[in-house]
Amino acid sequence: MANIILGAIDVSIKIGAIKLSLIDILLHLLNLVILVVALTFLLYKPILKFINKRKDTIESNIKKGEELQKDANEKLAKYQTKLDEAEAEADKIKQAAIEEANQTKQKMIDEANVKAREIYDEAGRQSTEIKQKAVEDVRSEVTDAVITIATEVIKREISKDDNQKLIDDCLDKWSADDDVI
Amino acid sequence: MKKLVVTTAIAFDEQERVAFEEKAMKTFGESDFEYHVDEELIGGVIIFDGERVYDGTVKSKIQRISYLLKKD
């Protein structure tokens, strides 16, 4: 039966020098189909499974990586916010310190000016006092000199008649107003 | 009668003493006189009647002028 069937389909095709038998072609096709089926089950499916598994692993890693990236970005943002706040606080502290230093400096300058003014006024007052004392001393010495000279001149020049006149004038004056020294 | 202590820079002679006493008694009344001389008075007279001093000397006047000149 098989020989009949095989004899019936034993047809050849000739293309140039190449002679192709239909049975050979069918057998090759069959082999190919068997090979393809075998490869599908032996290689394709496992490989596909491996590839899918690998794909899932990669996707899972990518997802984890994205989550980690997101988490890192959130932390970065949070730390950046804290850093900004810390910098702002540091600026505030620095400004406050500068302001306080300026106030202290101004206060010291004002106190120094007041002190300098006091010293200047005191120096002026002392200078005035010294000048006044010097003037008084000179006046006193000049007065003493003038009085001394006047006394000597009067002593030399006063006559008996002058003296008598002085006495008479005193008696007249005391008689008039009862003056006493 | 009260006593007048009279001090002058130049001593009175008799005539001057009489004239002085006559004039003084017009001012002070009847008095006894005690005379002293002090050249430092320069001129004039200072009289003490037992209670008060009447100073008409040149020295006191010069001292007064000195005080006024030294005062502010």
gemmi code that builds the backbone of each chain (N, CA, C; Angstrom):
import gemmi

chains = {
    "A": [
        ("MET", (0.853, -1.196, 0.000), (0.000, 0.000, 0.000), (0.880, 1.232, 0.000)),
        ("ALA", (1.808, 1.215, 0.911), (2.723, 2.360, 1.027), (3.502, 2.494, -0.255)),
        ("ASN", (3.881, 1.352, -0.828), (4.644, 1.411, -2.072), (3.788, 1.937, -3.192)),
        ("ILE", (2.536, 1.604, -3.123), (1.633, 2.130, -4.167), (1.501, 3.641, -4.051)),
        ("ILE", (1.300, 4.001, -2.787), (1.148, 5.441, -2.555), (2.439, 6.155, -2.932)),
        ("LEU", (3.517, 5.548, -2.451), (4.810, 6.191, -2.750), (5.074, 6.162, -4.259)),
        ("GLY", (4.713, 5.034, -4.950), (4.916, 4.970, -6.368), (4.054, 6.007, -7.079)),
        ("ALA", (2.840, 6.226, -6.531), (1.912, 7.188, -7.165), (2.406, 8.609, -7.062)),
        ("ILE", (3.075, 8.848, -5.941), (3.505, 10.243, -5.788), (4.976, 10.415, -6.115)),
        ("ASP", (5.587, 9.407, -6.703), (7.005, 9.552, -7.066), (7.114, 10.309, -8.370)),
        ("VAL", (7.022, 11.668, -8.156), (7.082, 12.576, -9.295), (8.337, 13.392, -9.183)),
        ("SER", (9.069, 13.650, -10.223), (10.310, 14.443, -10.166), (10.163, 15.750, -10.906)),
        ("ILE", (10.864, 16.750, -10.382), (10.897, 18.078, -11.032), (12.359, 18.328, -11.402)),
        ("LYS", (12.571, 18.774, -12.563), (13.940, 19.007, -12.988), (14.101, 20.472, -13.283)),
        ("ILE", (15.049, 21.120, -12.567), (15.323, 22.535, -12.820), (16.799, 22.630, -13.157)),
        ("GLY", (17.085, 22.722, -14.408), (18.473, 22.739, -14.857), (19.103, 21.400, -14.607)),
        ("ALA", (20.181, 21.462, -13.836), (20.840, 20.190, -13.523), (20.291, 19.594, -12.255)),
        ("ILE", (19.430, 20.425, -11.547), (18.914, 19.946, -10.258), (17.628, 19.197, -10.486)),
        ("LYS", (17.624, 17.984, -9.836), (16.429, 17.138, -9.938), (15.838, 16.992, -8.566)),
        ("LEU", (14.586, 17.503, -8.419), (13.937, 17.448, -7.116), (12.805, 16.468, -7.126)),
        ("SER", (12.823, 15.492, -6.205), (11.761, 14.503, -6.080), (10.694, 15.045, -5.155)),
        ("LEU", (9.466, 14.849, -5.460), (8.344, 15.319, -4.649), (8.377, 14.688, -3.280)),
        ("ILE", (8.733, 13.410, -3.243), (8.813, 12.732, -1.952), (9.886, 13.401, -1.081)),
        ("ASP", (11.003, 13.683, -1.729), (12.069, 14.341, -0.959), (11.591, 15.681, -0.410)),
        ("ILE", (10.881, 16.361, -1.291), (10.408, 17.670, -0.857), (9.440, 17.517, 0.312)),
        ("LEU", (8.546, 16.585, 0.160), (7.583, 16.361, 1.249), (8.266, 15.907, 2.517)),
        ("LEU", (9.251, 14.965, 2.317), (9.983, 14.503, 3.505), (10.744, 15.659, 4.162)),
        ("HIS", (11.332, 16.506, 3.318), (12.052, 17.670, 3.893), (11.097, 18.620, 4.597)),
        ("LEU", (9.946, 18.772, 3.948), (8.939, 19.636, 4.589), (8.508, 19.063, 5.917)),
        ("LEU", (8.307, 17.729, 5.906), (7.907, 17.055, 7.136), (8.986, 17.233, 8.216)),
        ("ASN", (10.240, 17.005, 7.780), (11.355, 17.198, 8.713), (11.359, 18.614, 9.271)),
        ("LEU", (11.111, 19.509, 8.337), (11.114, 20.912, 8.755), (10.026, 21.173, 9.781)),
        ("VAL", (8.854, 20.577, 9.476), (7.738, 20.786, 10.421), (8.064, 20.162, 11.747)),
        ("ILE", (8.603, 18.910, 11.657), (8.953, 18.238, 12.921), (10.002, 19.047, 13.665)),
        ("LEU", (10.981, 19.538, 12.889), (12.060, 20.317, 13.513), (11.509, 21.581, 14.153)),
        ("VAL", (10.655, 22.228, 13.385), (10.068, 23.481, 13.911), (9.272, 23.197, 15.167)),
        ("VAL", (8.457, 22.119, 15.110), (7.649, 21.785, 16.302), (8.559, 21.437, 17.467)),
        ("ALA", (9.582, 20.599, 17.127), (10.504, 20.195, 18.212), (11.226, 21.399, 18.783)),
        ("LEU", (11.690, 22.255, 17.865), (12.404, 23.454, 18.348), (11.473, 24.350, 19.152)),
        ("THR", (10.211, 24.410, 18.684), (9.264, 25.254, 19.440), (9.145, 24.796, 20.878)),
        ("PHE", (8.999, 23.441, 20.986), (8.815, 22.941, 22.344), (10.116, 22.892, 23.124)),
        ("LEU", (11.212, 22.572, 22.386), (12.483, 22.394, 23.096), (13.224, 23.721, 23.340)),
        ("LEU", (13.083, 24.627, 22.362), (13.863, 25.874, 22.470), (12.993, 27.120, 22.626)),
        ("TYR", (12.049, 27.242, 21.734), (11.301, 28.515, 21.671), (10.596, 28.823, 22.984)),
        ("LYS", (9.833, 27.825, 23.443), (9.072, 28.075, 24.673), (9.988, 28.356, 25.861)),
        ("PRO", (11.047, 27.477, 26.072), (11.937, 27.801, 27.209), (12.618, 29.167, 27.050)),
        ("ILE", (13.046, 29.391, 25.781), (13.733, 30.666, 25.581), (12.762, 31.823, 25.798)),
        ("LEU", (11.542, 31.638, 25.265), (10.538, 32.685, 25.462), (10.256, 32.887, 26.945)),
        ("LYS", (10.177, 31.729, 27.594), (9.934, 31.808, 29.043), (11.078, 32.537, 29.734)),
        ("PHE", (12.295, 32.163, 29.344), (13.482, 32.829, 29.925), (13.473, 34.325, 29.641)),
        ("ILE", (13.146, 34.603, 28.331), (13.140, 36.020, 27.949), (12.083, 36.779, 28.728)),
        ("ASN", (10.896, 36.178, 28.845), (9.813, 36.839, 29.610), (10.210, 37.032, 31.054)),
        ("LYS", (10.855, 35.952, 31.570), (11.291, 36.054, 32.968), (12.329, 37.165, 33.113)),
        ("ARG", (13.214, 37.189, 32.157), (14.260, 38.236, 32.169), (13.632, 39.598, 32.041)),
        ("LYS", (12.618, 39.641, 31.129), (11.912, 40.906, 30.917), (11.230, 41.352, 32.201)),
        ("ASP", (10.584, 40.395, 32.866), (9.923, 40.739, 34.133), (10.940, 41.225, 35.169)),
        ("THR", (12.064, 40.521, 35.191), (13.113, 40.925, 36.147), (13.602, 42.330, 35.849)),
        ("ILE", (13.818, 42.543, 34.552), (14.304, 43.872, 34.161), (13.259, 44.931, 34.470)),
        ("GLU", (12.020, 44.640, 34.144), (10.948, 45.596, 34.428), (10.839, 45.845, 35.917)),
        ("SER", (10.966, 44.731, 36.672), (10.910, 44.881, 38.137), (12.058, 45.752, 38.623)),
        ("ASN", (13.256, 45.507, 38.071), (14.409, 46.325, 38.475), (14.222, 47.784, 38.072)),
        ("ILE", (13.676, 47.936, 36.850), (13.432, 49.312, 36.402), (12.440, 49.993, 37.331)),
        ("LYS", (11.387, 49.264, 37.668), (10.378, 49.840, 38.569), (10.993, 50.169, 39.929)),
        ("LYS", (11.815, 49.231, 40.425), (12.486, 49.484, 41.705), (13.399, 50.693, 41.594)),
        ("GLY", (14.089, 50.722, 40.445), (14.993, 51.853, 40.234), (14.227, 53.161, 40.204)),
        ("GLU", (13.065, 53.140, 39.513), (12.248, 54.353, 39.459), (11.763, 54.733, 40.846)),
        ("GLU", (11.358, 53.735, 41.618), (10.904, 54.027, 42.979), (12.055, 54.587, 43.811)),
        ("LEU", (13.203, 53.959, 43.642), (14.369, 54.466, 44.381), (14.713, 55.896, 43.937)),
        ("GLN", (14.622, 56.100, 42.612), (14.885, 57.436, 42.093), (13.899, 58.437, 42.662)),
        ("LYS", (12.624, 58.020, 42.702), (11.582, 58.905, 43.237), (11.849, 59.201, 44.706)),
        ("ASP", (12.195, 58.128, 45.423), (12.489, 58.287, 46.845), (13.694, 59.204, 47.045)),
        ("ALA", (14.710, 58.988, 46.196), (15.919, 59.831, 46.285), (15.583, 61.270, 45.961)),
        ("ASN", (14.748, 61.475, 44.917), (14.360, 62.842, 44.573), (13.601, 63.507, 45.705)),
        ("GLU", (12.708, 62.727, 46.334), (11.937, 63.298, 47.451), (12.876, 63.681, 48.598)),
        ("LYS", (13.799, 62.770, 48.880), (14.754, 63.056, 49.964), (15.619, 64.248, 49.603)),
        ("LEU", (16.039, 64.278, 48.331), (16.857, 65.394, 47.882), (16.101, 66.708, 48.053)),
        ("ALA", (14.805, 66.662, 47.642), (13.998, 67.875, 47.766), (13.866, 68.281, 49.231)),
        ("LYS", (13.650, 67.233, 50.068), (13.491, 67.522, 51.501), (14.778, 68.112, 52.078)),
        ("TYR", (15.903, 67.491, 51.741), (17.181, 67.988, 52.259), (17.500, 69.364, 51.690)),
        ("GLN", (17.114, 69.585, 50.405), (17.343, 70.889, 49.811), (16.535, 71.953, 50.550)),
        ("THR", (15.284, 71.569, 50.894), (14.441, 72.487, 51.666), (15.083, 72.787, 53.013)),
        ("LYS", (15.566, 71.733, 53.668), (16.217, 71.948, 54.970), (17.457, 72.790, 54.807)),
        ("LEU", (18.196, 72.513, 53.734), (19.411, 73.288, 53.491), (19.065, 74.761, 53.258)),
        ("ASP", (18.001, 74.980, 52.445), (17.578, 76.356, 52.199), (17.161, 77.036, 53.499)),
        ("GLU", (16.409, 76.284, 54.317), (15.983, 76.863, 55.598), (17.189, 77.172, 56.477)),
        ("ALA", (18.147, 76.220, 56.491), (19.356, 76.438, 57.302), (20.130, 77.654, 56.794)),
        ("GLU", (20.221, 77.786, 55.463), (20.930, 78.939, 54.895), (20.207, 80.231, 55.239)),
        ("ALA", (18.858, 80.178, 55.164), (18.075, 81.373, 55.504), (18.280, 81.721, 56.973)),
        ("GLU", (18.267, 80.693, 57.818), (18.473, 80.927, 59.250), (19.866, 81.486, 59.504)),
        ("ALA", (20.855, 80.911, 58.797), (22.238, 81.392, 58.939), (22.326, 82.844, 58.494)),
        ("ASP", (21.632, 83.175, 57.410), (21.632, 84.569, 56.935), (21.020, 85.487, 57.985)),
        ("LYS", (19.900, 85.001, 58.551), (19.240, 85.819, 59.585), (20.163, 86.048, 60.770)),
        ("ILE", (20.829, 84.960, 61.197), (21.744, 85.074, 62.334), (22.894, 86.018, 61.984)),
        ("LYS", (23.390, 85.869, 60.751), (24.505, 86.721, 60.327), (24.073, 88.177, 60.316)),
        ("GLN", (22.870, 88.437, 59.746), (22.366, 89.809, 59.696), (22.174, 90.377, 61.093)),
        ("ALA", (21.614, 89.511, 61.979), (21.402, 89.961, 63.358), (22.735, 90.290, 64.014)),
        ("ALA", (23.748, 89.439, 63.768), (25.067, 89.675, 64.349), (25.667, 90.964, 63.794)),
        ("ILE", (25.496, 91.177, 62.482), (26.019, 92.403, 61.862), (25.314, 93.622, 62.457)),
        ("GLU", (23.983, 93.503, 62.589), (23.201, 94.619, 63.135), (23.649, 94.935, 64.566)),
        ("GLU", (23.817, 93.835, 65.346), (24.232, 94.040, 66.731), (25.621, 94.653, 66.785)),
        ("ALA", (26.507, 94.166, 65.918), (27.875, 94.713, 65.882), (27.835, 96.195, 65.501)),
        ("ASN", (26.980, 96.528, 64.514), (26.870, 97.937, 64.116), (26.336, 98.793, 65.255)),
        ("GLN", (25.331, 98.250, 65.966), (24.769, 99.005, 67.087), (25.817, 99.205, 68.178)),
        ("THR", (26.555, 98.109, 68.449), (27.607, 98.206, 69.467), (28.660, 99.228, 69.038)),
        ("LYS", (29.024, 99.151, 67.752), (30.024, 100.085, 67.233), (29.529, 101.516, 67.376)),
        ("GLN", (28.258, 101.744, 66.990), (27.703, 103.095, 67.061), (27.631, 103.584, 68.505)),
        ("LYS", (27.249, 102.628, 69.388), (27.156, 102.988, 70.803), (28.533, 103.388, 71.337)),
        ("MET", (29.550, 102.599, 70.927), (30.909, 102.918, 71.380), (31.363, 104.255, 70.808)),
        ("ILE", (31.006, 104.494, 69.548), (31.376, 105.778, 68.934), (30.684, 106.926, 69.664)),
        ("ASP", (29.378, 106.743, 69.944), (28.628, 107.794, 70.642), (29.223, 108.043, 72.027)),
        ("GLU", (29.531, 106.947, 72.747), (30.119, 107.107, 74.090), (31.464, 107.801, 74.004)),
        ("ALA", (32.260, 107.418, 73.002), (33.570, 108.054, 72.834), (33.396, 109.541, 72.519)),
        ("ASN", (32.394, 109.874, 71.685), (32.146, 111.281, 71.363), (31.725, 112.067, 72.611)),
        ("VAL", (30.854, 111.418, 73.408), (30.406, 112.087, 74.641), (31.601, 112.316, 75.565)),
        ("LYS", (32.420, 111.259, 75.698), (33.596, 111.359, 76.557), (34.553, 112.429, 76.041)),
        ("ALA", (34.758, 112.429, 74.719), (35.655, 113.427, 74.130), (35.103, 114.822, 74.373)),
        ("ARG", (33.792, 114.973, 74.241), (33.165, 116.278, 74.466), (33.342, 116.709, 75.930)),
        ("GLU", (33.154, 115.724, 76.829), (33.337, 116.029, 78.257), (34.773, 116.465, 78.531)),
        ("ILE", (35.716, 115.722, 77.939), (37.126, 116.056, 78.143), (37.425, 117.436, 77.565)),
        ("TYR", (36.865, 117.700, 76.379), (37.080, 118.990, 75.730), (36.497, 120.115, 76.586)),
        ("ASP", (35.257, 119.904, 77.060), (34.616, 120.926, 77.898), (35.393, 121.129, 79.195)),
        ("GLU", (35.842, 120.022, 79.791), (36.601, 120.120, 81.036), (37.905, 120.863, 80.791)),
        ("ALA", (38.555, 120.534, 79.650), (39.801, 121.224, 79.308), (39.527, 122.711, 79.111)),
        ("GLY", (38.422, 123.024, 78.448), (38.054, 124.429, 78.245), (37.787, 125.119, 79.568)),
        ("ARG", (37.067, 124.418, 80.454), (36.748, 125.003, 81.755), (38.025, 125.237, 82.554)),
        ("GLN", (38.899, 124.214, 82.541), (40.157, 124.361, 83.285), (41.007, 125.481, 82.678)),
        ("SER", (41.006, 125.534, 81.353), (41.761, 126.592, 80.688), (41.225, 127.961, 81.091)),
        ("THR", (39.900, 128.077, 81.108), (39.290, 129.345, 81.515), (39.644, 129.668, 82.960)),
        ("GLU", (39.559, 128.636, 83.811), (39.897, 128.854, 85.221), (41.345, 129.293, 85.375)),
        ("ILE", (42.235, 128.622, 84.626), (43.659, 128.967, 84.707), (43.878, 130.404, 84.243)),
        ("LYS", (43.181, 130.739, 83.127), (43.324, 132.113, 82.608), (42.816, 133.124, 83.630)),
        ("GLN", (41.632, 132.801, 84.192), (41.059, 133.721, 85.179), (41.984, 133.872, 86.370)),
        ("LYS", (42.533, 132.741, 86.817), (43.444, 132.787, 87.966), (44.675, 133.607, 87.618)),
        ("ALA", (45.178, 133.409, 86.385), (46.358, 134.158, 85.963), (46.041, 135.649, 85.947)),
        ("VAL", (44.862, 135.999, 85.409), (44.462, 137.406, 85.366), (44.335, 137.964, 86.788)),
        ("GLU", (43.709, 137.160, 87.657), (43.550, 137.623, 89.044), (44.900, 137.794, 89.721)),
        ("ASP", (45.795, 136.828, 89.465), (47.130, 136.932, 90.070), (47.850, 138.184, 89.577)),
        ("VAL", (47.755, 138.426, 88.265), (48.415, 139.606, 87.703), (47.790, 140.867, 88.284)),
        ("ARG", (46.433, 140.866, 88.341), (45.743, 142.043, 88.897), (46.185, 142.273, 90.330)),
        ("SER", (46.278, 141.189, 91.087), (46.662, 141.316, 92.495), (48.080, 141.863, 92.616)),
        ("GLU", (48.974, 141.314, 91.806), (50.373, 141.778, 91.874), (50.493, 143.224, 91.424)),
        ("VAL", (49.773, 143.572, 90.365), (49.815, 144.954, 89.882), (49.240, 145.891, 90.933)),
        ("THR", (48.119, 145.465, 91.535), (47.499, 146.290, 92.585), (48.457, 146.494, 93.742)),
        ("ASP", (49.083, 145.400, 94.154), (50.030, 145.514, 95.268), (51.159, 146.475, 94.903)),
        ("ALA", (51.655, 146.350, 93.690), (52.757, 147.221, 93.264), (52.305, 148.675, 93.233)),
        ("VAL", (51.117, 148.891, 92.677), (50.586, 150.267, 92.587), (50.366, 150.841, 93.984)),
        ("ILE", (49.783, 150.025, 94.832), (49.508, 150.486, 96.201), (50.813, 150.803, 96.933)),
        ("THR", (51.780, 149.923, 96.753), (53.075, 150.143, 97.412), (53.704, 151.458, 96.951)),
        ("ILE", (53.680, 151.637, 95.626), (54.267, 152.859, 95.064), (53.486, 154.081, 95.529)),
        ("ALA", (52.123, 153.966, 95.486), (51.275, 155.103, 95.898), (51.512, 155.434, 97.362)),
        ("THR", (51.647, 154.387, 98.159), (51.887, 154.600, 99.597), (53.200, 155.346, 99.824)),
        ("GLU", (54.225, 154.901, 99.112), (55.529, 155.558, 99.275), (55.481, 157.002, 98.812)),
        ("VAL", (54.791, 157.223, 97.715), (54.679, 158.598, 97.184), (53.919, 159.489, 98.160)),
        ("ILE", (52.801, 158.940, 98.656), (51.997, 159.735, 99.605), (52.804, 160.028, 100.871)),
        ("LYS", (53.506, 158.997, 101.356), (54.332, 159.190, 102.562), (55.332, 160.313, 102.345)),
        ("ARG", (55.908, 160.310, 101.146), (56.950, 161.298, 100.855), (56.351, 162.680, 100.662)),
        ("GLU", (55.154, 162.726, 100.061), (54.612, 164.015, 99.627), (53.677, 164.669, 100.643)),
        ("ILE", (53.073, 163.834, 101.534), (52.075, 164.425, 102.437), (52.774, 165.403, 103.408)),
        ("SER", (52.172, 166.603, 103.543), (52.747, 167.633, 104.421), (51.929, 167.718, 105.695)),
        ("LYS", (52.394, 168.489, 106.612), (51.672, 168.689, 107.877), (50.315, 169.337, 107.605)),
        ("ASP", (50.321, 170.302, 106.691), (49.056, 170.977, 106.366), (48.071, 170.009, 105.738)),
        ("ASP", (48.599, 169.133, 104.845), (47.727, 168.118, 104.227), (47.152, 167.225, 105.306)),
        ("ASN", (48.010, 166.831, 106.243), (47.582, 165.942, 107.315), (46.519, 166.613, 108.168)),
        ("GLN", (46.731, 167.880, 108.470), (45.770, 168.616, 109.285), (44.434, 168.729, 108.577)),
        ("LYS", (44.513, 168.989, 107.288), (43.277, 169.093, 106.509), (42.517, 167.779, 106.520)),
        ("LEU", (43.274, 166.665, 106.397), (42.649, 165.342, 106.439), (41.907, 165.142, 107.751)),
        ("ILE", (42.583, 165.518, 108.843), (41.983, 165.330, 110.179), (40.735, 166.176, 110.303)),
        ("ASP", (40.816, 167.431, 109.856), (39.644, 168.325, 109.941), (38.487, 167.779, 109.117)),
        ("ASP", (38.799, 167.258, 107.924), (37.737, 166.706, 107.058), (37.073, 165.513, 107.737)),
        ("CYS", (37.904, 164.669, 108.393), (37.345, 163.480, 109.081), (36.408, 163.920, 110.188)),
        ("LEU", (36.833, 164.889, 110.984), (36.002, 165.341, 112.100), (34.699, 165.931, 111.587)),
        ("ASP", (34.772, 166.680, 110.486), (33.554, 167.252, 109.901), (32.611, 166.161, 109.429)),
        ("LYS", (33.206, 165.151, 108.796), (32.384, 164.061, 108.247), (31.721, 163.289, 109.370)),
        ("TRP", (32.498, 162.978, 110.440), (31.920, 162.214, 111.541), (30.856, 163.027, 112.273)),
        ("SER", (31.083, 164.292, 112.296), (30.109, 165.159, 112.933), (28.805, 165.173, 112.152)),
        ("ALA", (28.925, 165.049, 110.834), (27.739, 165.123, 109.974), (26.953, 163.817, 109.966)),
        ("ASP", (27.667, 162.650, 109.859), (26.897, 161.406, 109.711), (27.286, 160.289, 110.657)),
        ("ASP", (28.068, 160.559, 111.593), (28.445, 159.560, 112.597), (28.993, 158.282, 111.937)),
        ("ASP", (29.892, 158.445, 110.959), (30.439, 157.315, 110.215), (31.421, 156.528, 111.077)),
        ("VAL", (31.505, 155.237, 110.912), (32.478, 154.418, 111.615), (33.004, 153.328, 110.672)),
        ("ILE", (34.307, 153.025, 110.775), (34.898, 151.957, 109.956), (35.193, 150.767, 110.869)),
    ],
    "B": [
        ("MET", (33.076, 161.800, 132.126), (33.593, 162.272, 130.849), (34.279, 161.110, 130.137)),
        ("LYS", (33.978, 160.969, 128.857), (34.583, 159.820, 128.178), (36.004, 160.145, 127.769)),
        ("LYS", (36.723, 159.037, 127.443), (38.131, 159.190, 127.071), (38.271, 158.837, 125.594)),
        ("LEU", (38.957, 159.723, 124.855), (39.205, 159.472, 123.437), (40.677, 159.148, 123.242)),
        ("VAL", (40.931, 157.929, 122.668), (42.313, 157.564, 122.339), (42.548, 157.993, 120.900)),
        ("VAL", (43.474, 158.941, 120.710), (43.709, 159.530, 119.388), (45.071, 159.093, 118.897)),
        ("THR", (45.101, 158.525, 117.708), (46.376, 158.107, 117.108), (46.524, 158.810, 115.766)),
        ("THR", (47.680, 159.463, 115.577), (47.946, 160.164, 114.318), (49.280, 159.707, 113.765)),
        ("ALA", (49.527, 160.015, 112.478), (50.815, 159.664, 111.865), (51.886, 160.693, 112.239)),
        ("ILE", (51.429, 161.941, 112.457), (52.362, 163.036, 112.784), (51.897, 163.634, 114.124)),
        ("ALA", (52.819, 163.834, 114.986), (52.435, 164.380, 116.319), (51.944, 165.818, 116.198)),
        ("PHE", (50.915, 166.120, 116.985), (50.425, 167.508, 117.025), (51.404, 168.382, 117.794)),
        ("ASP", (51.514, 169.603, 117.326), (52.157, 170.573, 118.223), (51.049, 171.138, 119.115)),
        ("GLU", (51.388, 172.055, 119.990), (50.433, 172.536, 120.998), (49.237, 173.203, 120.359)),
        ("GLN", (49.532, 174.060, 119.411), (48.464, 174.809, 118.715), (47.512, 173.853, 117.991)),
        ("GLU", (48.119, 172.910, 117.352), (47.320, 171.934, 116.586), (46.480, 171.086, 117.547)),
        ("ARG", (47.078, 170.735, 118.705), (46.359, 169.920, 119.677), (45.145, 170.663, 120.196)),
        ("VAL", (45.299, 171.928, 120.499), (44.180, 172.721, 121.033), (43.075, 172.809, 119.989)),
        ("ALA", (43.461, 173.113, 118.768), (42.477, 173.235, 117.683), (41.759, 171.906, 117.469)),
        ("PHE", (42.506, 170.808, 117.535), (41.916, 169.473, 117.339), (40.918, 169.173, 118.437)),
        ("GLU", (41.305, 169.394, 119.675), (40.435, 169.063, 120.811), (39.143, 169.871, 120.748)),
        ("GLU", (39.270, 171.126, 120.371), (38.082, 171.995, 120.281), (37.114, 171.439, 119.266)),
        ("LYS", (37.648, 171.036, 118.125), (36.795, 170.518, 117.044), (36.255, 169.138, 117.407)),
        ("ALA", (37.091, 168.327, 118.039), (36.683, 166.956, 118.379), (35.557, 166.957, 119.390)),
        ("MET", (35.617, 167.874, 120.342), (34.584, 167.918, 121.387), (33.251, 168.357, 120.812)),
        ("LYS", (33.267, 169.067, 119.669), (32.004, 169.398, 118.988), (31.352, 168.140, 118.440)),
        ("THR", (32.195, 167.155, 118.085), (31.668, 165.915, 117.522), (31.365, 164.909, 118.614)),
        ("PHE", (32.318, 164.755, 119.560), (32.209, 163.692, 120.556), (31.735, 164.159, 121.924)),
        ("GLY", (31.672, 165.425, 122.128), (31.309, 165.946, 123.439), (32.553, 166.135, 124.290)),
        ("GLU", (32.324, 166.561, 125.518), (33.428, 166.773, 126.440), (34.175, 165.473, 126.627)),
        ("SER", (35.501, 165.515, 126.466), (36.272, 164.271, 126.530), (37.670, 164.552, 127.033)),
        ("ASP", (38.249, 163.468, 127.558), (39.688, 163.499, 127.833), (40.376, 162.870, 126.627)),
        ("PHE", (41.599, 163.338, 126.390), (42.285, 162.854, 125.186), (43.579, 162.151, 125.565)),
        ("GLU", (43.811, 161.025, 124.856), (45.079, 160.310, 125.010), (45.671, 160.195, 123.615)),
        ("TYR", (46.914, 160.691, 123.462), (47.492, 160.783, 122.111), (48.572, 159.727, 121.880)),
        ("HIS", (48.570, 159.181, 120.677), (49.606, 158.253, 120.234), (50.001, 158.628, 118.822)),
        ("VAL", (51.252, 158.223, 118.452), (51.726, 158.483, 117.085), (52.117, 157.157, 116.439)),
        ("ASP", (51.680, 156.960, 115.215), (52.042, 155.754, 114.438), (52.273, 156.194, 113.001)),
        ("GLU", (53.533, 156.233, 112.619), (53.874, 156.704, 111.264), (53.284, 155.808, 110.167)),
        ("GLU", (53.007, 154.562, 110.513), (52.451, 153.644, 109.507), (51.079, 154.079, 109.020)),
        ("LEU", (50.408, 154.954, 109.797), (49.086, 155.429, 109.373), (49.186, 156.372, 108.175)),
        ("ILE", (50.368, 156.900, 107.941), (50.696, 157.794, 106.822), (50.104, 159.194, 107.019)),
        ("GLY", (48.817, 159.263, 107.255), (48.170, 160.564, 107.481), (46.795, 160.354, 108.056)),
        ("GLY", (46.136, 161.417, 108.489), (44.796, 161.326, 109.032), (44.842, 160.969, 110.504)),
        ("VAL", (43.683, 160.460, 111.032), (43.563, 160.192, 112.464), (42.659, 158.992, 112.681)),
        ("ILE", (42.914, 158.275, 113.780), (42.013, 157.188, 114.187), (41.683, 157.440, 115.651)),
        ("ILE", (40.375, 157.429, 115.971), (39.902, 157.763, 117.312), (39.093, 156.592, 117.841)),
        ("PHE", (39.371, 156.194, 119.079), (38.618, 155.138, 119.755), (37.984, 155.762, 120.980)),
        ("ASP", (36.625, 155.699, 121.062), (35.936, 156.355, 122.179), (35.532, 155.379, 123.273)),
        ("GLY", (36.087, 154.196, 123.251), (35.757, 153.198, 124.268), (34.767, 152.174, 123.761)),
        ("GLU", (34.006, 152.570, 122.717), (33.031, 151.630, 122.164), (33.263, 151.413, 120.669)),
        ("ARG", (33.526, 152.509, 119.986), (33.680, 152.416, 118.542), (35.005, 153.023, 118.106)),
        ("VAL", (35.389, 152.559, 116.852), (36.618, 153.089, 116.250), (36.235, 153.969, 115.077)),
        ("TYR", (36.823, 155.190, 115.071), (36.587, 156.108, 113.959), (37.911, 156.215, 113.216)),
        ("ASP", (37.942, 155.595, 111.983), (39.208, 155.489, 111.253), (39.173, 156.404, 110.042)),
        ("GLY", (39.983, 157.475, 110.113), (40.092, 158.380, 108.973), (41.514, 158.440, 108.488)),
        ("THR", (42.245, 157.331, 108.574), (43.654, 157.348, 108.214), (43.836, 157.112, 106.724)),
        ("VAL", (44.964, 157.584, 106.224), (45.317, 157.363, 104.816), (45.545, 155.876, 104.583)),
        ("LYS", (46.126, 155.218, 105.591), (46.430, 153.778, 105.458), (45.149, 152.988, 105.208)),
        ("SER", (44.094, 153.253, 105.967), (42.853, 152.504, 105.789), (42.226, 152.790, 104.425)),
        ("LYS", (42.363, 154.042, 103.988), (41.821, 154.377, 102.663), (42.573, 153.621, 101.565)),
        ("ILE", (43.909, 153.567, 101.701), (44.704, 152.828, 100.701), (44.338, 151.348, 100.734)),
        ("GLN", (44.138, 150.804, 101.923), (43.740, 149.395, 102.028), (42.385, 149.164, 101.375)),
        ("ARG", (41.477, 150.109, 101.548), (40.155, 149.993, 100.945), (40.263, 149.999, 99.420)),
        ("ILE", (41.098, 150.908, 98.899), (41.294, 150.989, 97.444), (41.903, 149.683, 96.921)),
        ("SER", (42.874, 149.148, 97.669), (43.519, 147.896, 97.259), (42.493, 146.776, 97.197)),
        ("TYR", (41.639, 146.705, 98.177), (40.595, 145.677, 98.206), (39.661, 145.826, 97.011)),
        ("LEU", (39.245, 147.054, 96.729), (38.307, 147.261, 95.616), (38.965, 146.925, 94.265)),
        ("LEU", (40.262, 147.231, 94.155), (40.952, 146.938, 92.893), (41.102, 145.437, 92.678)),
        ("LYS", (41.310, 144.699, 93.758), (41.512, 143.256, 93.615), (40.194, 142.508, 93.453)),
        ("LYS", (39.119, 143.130, 93.914), (37.809, 142.473, 93.827), (37.384, 142.410, 92.363)),
        ("ASP", (36.551, 141.386, 91.969), (36.058, 141.247, 90.581), (35.153, 142.376, 90.179)),
    ],
}
model = gemmi.Model(1)
for chain_id, residues in chains.items():
    chain = gemmi.Chain(chain_id)
    for i, (resn, *xyz) in enumerate(residues, 1):
        res = gemmi.Residue()
        res.name, res.seqid = resn, gemmi.SeqId(i, " ")
        for name, pos in zip(("N", "CA", "C"), xyz):
            atom = gemmi.Atom()
            atom.name, atom.element = name, gemmi.Element(name[0])
            atom.pos, atom.b_iso = gemmi.Position(*pos), 0.0
            res.add_atom(atom)
        chain.add_residue(res)
    model.add_chain(chain)
structure = gemmi.Structure()
structure.add_model(model)
structure.setup_entities()
